[in-house]
Amino acid sequence: MAVRVVIPVAALVIAFSAAGCDRSPDAQQPRLPEASEEDDEPFLAKTSDKSLAAVAPVELKVEEAETQSCPENMVLVEGEYCPKVQQRCLRYLDPPGPYENYRCAEYAKPATCKSAQRKKMRYCIDKYEYVAKGESLPSNYRSWSHAETACKQQGKRVCMESEWNFACEGEEMRPYPYGWKRDPTACNADHTDLVDAAGKLKDRRVPPGTYPRCVSPFGVHDMSGNLEEFVTIDGSKPARPAMKGAYWQPSRNFCRAAQTAHDRYYNGTETGFRCCSDAPDAK
């Protein structure tokens, strides 16, 4: 029987090791705004459930993207994407210390597009994370290679990182799919009870749609939290994976965050995917 553990950083390190994460000095680290590429990868900050609840829930009204141009259970994403965004945090959730700048309570609005021009995009993306036939939970222990095979079998493909970003943030360039203030109750995220008595990462997946407010401007669900989803890094040759979202790593629960340390074969309790496809020509 699993034992509830309030996780200090050291315990979370054990969970990472048990899950097989590459934490070697040579591993490429997650990209975080307002932090240099040389920064150490963030771990879960020491915090309490009380501090996680310090941000009041936000009422969110979302108009679902029109889906008639996309296959069933996919949504149309169309608009102008900014490749390089500046998002400024107004205040952080955690107390002073090595992890104080990893969970932003509120971002300045609006965000700033630093790119010379935006990129027009039009494509379809799965409304929910991939669920295997006959199952009720999103499929975990899936690698980038698993995602490539499963998506091809459906006539789809692994999402590009830019596609995942845009589906999550919309043209407003929201830091969180649901808005500008971090809401610990909106998505399957911000947990402190993450490892079991044996030091292994717990399976904390939930069925699609469990968190109805965890939805992006385009109507895509569970992009902040639940599984850590594989995508393909734009311009990488050969194709190289990144991982987006995750229930287990609060520092990754915003749209632009990415884990790039793993290869196309890595999989674990926390890994999954969703697929994308080209949208039919607009009529």
PyMOL commands that set and color helices and strands:
alter all, ss='L'
color gray80, all
select helices_A, chain A and resi 9-19+49-52+144-153+161-169+250-252
alter helices_A, ss='H'
color red, helices_A
select strands_A, chain A and resi 74-81+85-86+89-92+104-107+112-113+119-126+157-158+228-232+241-245+271-272+275-278
alter strands_A, ss='S'
color yellow, strands_A
deselect
rebuild
show_as cartoon
